[in-house]
Amino acid sequence: LAPTSGPKDVVIVIDASFSMNVGNRLVRAKRIAKAILRTLTVEDYVSVVEAKQGYYDYWSDWRYRECKELGCVPDRLFPATTSVRED
């Protein structure tokens, strides 16, 4: 990953559905998201969204998970300051 010039608005969507538990996919997705965050500067704005979906559990009960933004204020991009990038 390499930074580009000029300010950017970045939304990172992490698939956190049940299938991501296979083969450390979720761990790798989070690692890649962190690598992307490290390329951002204070001129950039960022938001991270965790996306899940419905699935049947072991007992065939339907479970549903919805998307949620990670951060303290929904529907908003944050300046990519050091504290936001580390959270």
TILUMZA-986950 format. One record per residue: x, y, z of N, C-alpha, C in turn; residue in three letters. Coordinates in Angstrom, 2 decimals. Layout:
ATOM   n_east  n_north     n_up  ca_east  ca_north    ca_up   c_east  c_north     c_up  type
ATOM        X        Y        Z        X         Y        Z        X        Y        Z   ALA
...
This chain:
ATOM   n_east  n_north     n_up  ca_east  ca_north    ca_up   c_east  c_north     c_up  type
ATOM     0.84    -1.18     0.00     0.00      0.00     0.00     0.88     1.24     0.00   LEU
ATOM     0.48     2.18    -0.80     1.24      3.43    -0.86     0.28     4.60    -0.76   ALA
ATOM     0.66     5.63    -0.03    -0.21      6.80     0.08    -0.30     7.54    -1.24   PRO
ATOM    -1.42     8.20    -1.46    -1.59      9.03    -2.64    -1.60    10.48    -2.20   THR
ATOM    -1.38    11.37    -3.15    -1.33     12.79    -2.79    -2.73    13.36    -2.66   SER
ATOM    -2.85    14.39    -1.86    -4.13     15.07    -1.67    -4.98    14.42    -0.61   GLY
ATOM    -5.90    15.20    -0.02    -6.79     14.66     1.01    -7.76    13.63     0.43   PRO
ATOM    -8.11    12.65     1.26    -8.99     11.57     0.83   -10.10    11.36     1.86   LYS
ATOM   -11.25    10.91     1.39   -12.32     10.40     2.24   -12.31     8.88     2.06   ASP
ATOM   -12.10     8.15     3.16   -11.94      6.70     3.08   -12.96     6.04     4.00   VAL
ATOM   -13.69     5.07     3.46   -14.58      4.23     4.26   -14.07     2.81     4.11   VAL
ATOM   -13.72     2.20     5.25   -13.23      0.82     5.26   -14.37    -0.06     5.77   ILE
ATOM   -14.76    -1.04     4.97   -15.82     -1.97     5.36   -15.17    -3.32     5.64   VAL
ATOM   -15.33    -3.79     6.87   -14.77     -5.09     7.27   -15.91    -6.10     7.37   ILE
ATOM   -15.81    -7.15     6.58   -16.79     -8.23     6.64   -16.54    -9.02     7.91   ASP
ATOM   -17.47    -8.95     8.84   -17.33     -9.67    10.11   -18.38   -10.78    10.22   ALA
ATOM   -18.82   -11.28     9.05   -19.82    -12.34     9.05   -19.19   -13.65     9.52   SER
ATOM   -20.03   -14.63     9.74   -19.60    -15.92    10.26   -18.53   -16.58     9.40   PHE
ATOM   -18.64   -16.42     8.09   -17.68    -17.06     7.18   -16.27   -16.52     7.34   SER
ATOM   -16.12   -15.35     7.93   -14.80    -14.75     8.11   -14.01   -15.42     9.22   MET
ATOM   -14.64   -16.33     9.97   -13.93    -17.06    11.02   -13.12   -18.23    10.46   ASN
ATOM   -13.28   -18.51     9.18   -12.57    -19.61     8.53   -11.20   -19.12     8.07   VAL
ATOM   -10.16   -19.85     8.46    -8.82    -19.56     7.97    -8.27   -18.19     8.33   GLY
ATOM    -8.63   -17.66     9.47    -8.12    -16.36     9.93    -8.44   -15.21     9.00   ASN
ATOM    -9.53   -15.30     8.25    -9.89    -14.23     7.32   -10.13   -12.91     8.04   ARG
ATOM   -10.82   -12.96     9.18   -11.12    -11.72     9.91    -9.84   -11.08    10.44   LEU
ATOM    -8.93   -11.89    10.93    -7.65    -11.38    11.42    -6.90   -10.69    10.27   VAL
ATOM    -6.89   -11.32     9.11    -6.21    -10.72     7.95    -6.90    -9.45     7.50   ARG
ATOM    -8.24    -9.43     7.51    -8.98     -8.22     7.11    -8.66    -7.06     8.05   ALA
ATOM    -8.59    -7.32     9.34    -8.26     -6.27    10.30    -6.82    -5.79    10.11   LYS
ATOM    -5.93    -6.70     9.82    -4.53     -6.34     9.59    -4.41    -5.42     8.36   ARG
ATOM    -5.14    -5.75     7.31    -5.12     -4.92     6.10    -5.73    -3.56     6.37   ILE
ATOM    -6.83    -3.52     7.13    -7.46     -2.24     7.47    -6.48    -1.36     8.25   ALA
ATOM    -5.74    -1.95     9.18    -4.75     -1.18     9.94    -3.65    -0.66     9.03   LYS
ATOM    -3.25    -1.46     8.05    -2.22     -1.02     7.10    -2.73     0.17     6.28   ALA
ATOM    -3.98     0.12     5.89    -4.57      1.25     5.16    -4.61     2.48     6.05   ILE
ATOM    -5.03     2.32     7.29    -5.09      3.46     8.22    -3.73     4.11     8.41   LEU
ATOM    -2.68     3.30     8.42    -1.34      3.86     8.61    -0.90     4.75     7.45   ARG
ATOM    -1.52     4.59     6.27    -1.14      5.42     5.12    -1.83     6.78     5.14   THR
ATOM    -2.82     6.97     6.02    -3.59      8.21     6.03    -2.88     9.31     6.82   LEU
ATOM    -3.21    10.54     6.49    -2.66     11.71     7.19    -3.80    12.49     7.83   THR
ATOM    -3.47    13.53     8.57    -4.49     14.33     9.24    -5.36    15.09     8.24   VAL
ATOM    -4.95    15.17     6.98    -5.77     15.80     5.95    -6.88    14.88     5.45   GLU
ATOM    -6.77    13.59     5.75    -7.73     12.59     5.28    -8.84    12.39     6.31   ASP
ATOM    -9.98    11.89     5.82   -11.10     11.56     6.70   -11.41    10.08     6.52   TYR
ATOM   -11.80     9.44     7.63   -11.96      7.99     7.60   -13.14     7.55     8.47   VAL
ATOM   -13.73     6.43     8.07   -14.74      5.74     8.87   -14.53     4.25     8.65   SER
ATOM   -14.77     3.46     9.70   -14.66      2.01     9.59   -16.03     1.40     9.92   VAL
ATOM   -16.49     0.53     9.04   -17.79     -0.11     9.19   -17.59    -1.61     9.33   VAL
ATOM   -18.26    -2.19    10.32   -18.25     -3.63    10.51   -19.53    -4.18     9.89   GLU
ATOM   -19.41    -5.05     8.91   -20.58     -5.60     8.21   -20.75    -7.07     8.56   ALA
ATOM   -21.94    -7.40     9.01   -22.29     -8.80     9.30   -23.58    -9.12     8.59   LYS
ATOM   -23.95   -10.36     8.61   -25.22    -10.74     8.01   -25.84   -11.89     8.80   GLN
ATOM   -27.00   -12.30     8.35   -27.68    -13.39     9.03   -27.06   -14.74     8.71   GLY
ATOM   -27.27   -15.67     9.61   -26.77    -17.02     9.42   -27.54   -17.97    10.34   TYR
ATOM   -27.46   -19.26    10.04   -28.03    -20.27    10.92   -26.92   -20.79    11.84   TYR
ATOM   -27.21   -20.84    13.14   -26.21    -21.35    14.06   -26.25   -22.88    14.10   ASP
ATOM   -25.48   -23.45    14.98   -25.34    -24.90    15.10   -26.69   -25.59    15.30   TYR
ATOM   -27.60   -24.93    16.03   -28.91    -25.52    16.34   -29.97   -25.10    15.33   TRP
ATOM   -29.57   -24.56    14.20   -30.46    -24.12    13.11   -31.36   -22.97    13.51   SER
ATOM   -30.94   -22.18    14.48   -31.65    -20.96    14.82   -31.08   -19.82    13.98   ASP
ATOM   -31.98   -18.99    13.44   -31.55    -17.88    12.60   -30.98   -16.75    13.47   TRP
ATOM   -29.83   -16.31    13.15   -29.17    -15.20    13.85   -28.94   -14.08    12.84   ARG
ATOM   -29.22   -12.87    13.23   -29.02    -11.75    12.32   -28.13   -10.70    12.95   TYR
ATOM   -27.18   -10.24    12.22   -26.29     -9.17    12.65   -26.38    -8.05    11.63   ARG
ATOM   -26.38    -6.85    12.08   -26.45     -5.73    11.14   -25.13    -4.98    11.09   GLU
ATOM   -25.02    -4.09    10.15   -23.82     -3.28    10.02   -23.78    -2.23    11.12   CYS
ATOM   -22.58    -1.93    11.56   -22.42     -0.83    12.52   -21.11    -0.13    12.25   LYS
ATOM   -21.15     1.16    12.47   -19.93      1.94    12.30   -19.13     1.87    13.59   GLU
ATOM   -17.84     1.73    13.44   -16.96      1.69    14.58   -16.49     3.11    14.85   LEU
ATOM   -16.79     3.63    15.98   -16.48      5.02    16.31   -17.58     5.56    17.19   GLY
ATOM   -17.42     6.77    17.66   -18.38      7.29    18.63   -19.53     8.06    18.00   CYS
ATOM   -19.42     8.49    16.76   -20.50      9.25    16.12   -20.84     8.58    14.78   VAL
ATOM   -22.04     8.00    14.66   -22.40      7.34    13.40   -22.62     8.34    12.28   PRO
ATOM   -22.53     7.85    11.04   -22.79      8.64     9.83   -21.85     9.83     9.69   ASP
ATOM   -20.62     9.67    10.11   -19.67     10.77    10.04   -18.27    10.24     9.79   ARG
ATOM   -17.54    10.93     8.94   -16.12     10.63     8.74   -15.32    11.43     9.75   LEU
ATOM   -14.24    10.86    10.24   -13.39     11.51    11.22   -12.07    11.90    10.58   PHE
ATOM   -11.48    13.01    11.01   -10.12     13.31    10.55    -9.20    12.17    10.99   PRO
ATOM    -8.31    11.76    10.11    -7.44     10.61    10.40    -6.27    11.02    11.27   ALA
ATOM    -6.57    11.53    12.45    -5.52     11.87    13.41    -4.92    10.61    13.98   THR
ATOM    -3.82    10.73    14.67    -3.17      9.56    15.25    -4.09     8.81    16.19   THR
ATOM    -4.85     9.52    17.02    -5.73      8.83    17.98    -6.86     8.10    17.26   SER
ATOM    -7.41     8.66    16.21    -8.48      7.97    15.45    -7.91     6.75    14.74   VAL
ATOM    -6.74     6.85    14.17    -6.13      5.72    13.46    -5.79     4.60    14.42   ARG
ATOM    -5.44     4.90    15.66    -5.08      3.86    16.63    -6.31     3.21    17.25   GLU
ATOM    -7.43     3.93    17.31    -8.65      3.34    17.87    -9.20     2.31    16.91   ASP
